Amino acid sequence: MCNMNYTYSITSKGQITIPKAFRKQLGLDKLGKATLQINDNNEIIITAPKSLSEVRALLNNPSFKDSTSEKEQAIGAQLAKKYDVT
């Protein structure tokens, strides 16, 4: 990972523009939503959206130990049907 710095302006609506080089490195050029977090050092961490293949892999191999509720199972079935995951 290369260490890039960028000085930015904040708009009156509290918005900033993520530079193209940053977006390219993070894979933020595709549609989706990025996740923002603030760590213990008050630094913002941006995580790129997962690709459809990554989401499918998560659905096929869940890493959580709790059993899914009926509602979650119904949502999963609808998503699988919508995206033809079999």
N, C-alpha and C positions, 0 to 999 in steps of 0.2 A: 504494500500500500504506500503510495507516495504522499508526502506531507504537503498539501496545498493550503494556502491561506487566501482568504477573500474578504475584503472590506465591503460591507453592504450598507445600503440605505433602507430604512424602514418607512413604509408609506404611512399615510394618515390612517389607513385601515389596519395597520400592524402587519403588513405583508412584506416579504423579501423575495427576491428572485434568486433561484439557485442557478449558478453559472452552468453553462453548457458542459464544460469539462467535468464538473462534479456530477451532473445528471448522467453523463455518458459512463463514468466510472461506476456509479451506483446502479446503472440499469434503469434509470427513471425516465427513459425516453418512451416507454410503453404505457398504455393506459392502465389505470389502477390507482390505488391509494397507497401512499407511503405512510409508514408509522414513525411518529416522532416521540422520543423519550428524553427526559432530562436525567443525567446520571448524578452521582453524589458530588461531583465536581462542578455542578451547574453547567455541564456541557450538553448540547443538543445532539442526540444520536438519531440519524435518519436511516430507516431500513426500507429497502425497495420492496415493492409488492411482489408476491409470489406468482410464478407463472402457473398456468393451468395444469401443466404436468406435475409441478411441485404440490399443488393442492390435491390432485388425484392421488399422488403417492401418500400424502398425509391421510386421506380418506381410506386408502387401502391398508395402511399400516399405522393406526393411531398409537400415539406414545403415552396416552394417559391411562390410568389404572381404574378410574371410576367407570361404572357401567353407564351406558347412554340411556336417557329417558325416552319414553315413547315419543314425545314431541321432537327430540333430537333425531330419533330414528326416522320419523316421518319427514323431517326437513332433509336429512341425508338421502332418503329415497327419492324425494322430489328433485334434488340437485343431480343425483345420479341419472335420473330419467331425462332431465333437461339437457345434460351434457353427455348423454349416452355413455355412461361409465358402466361397463359390465364386467 
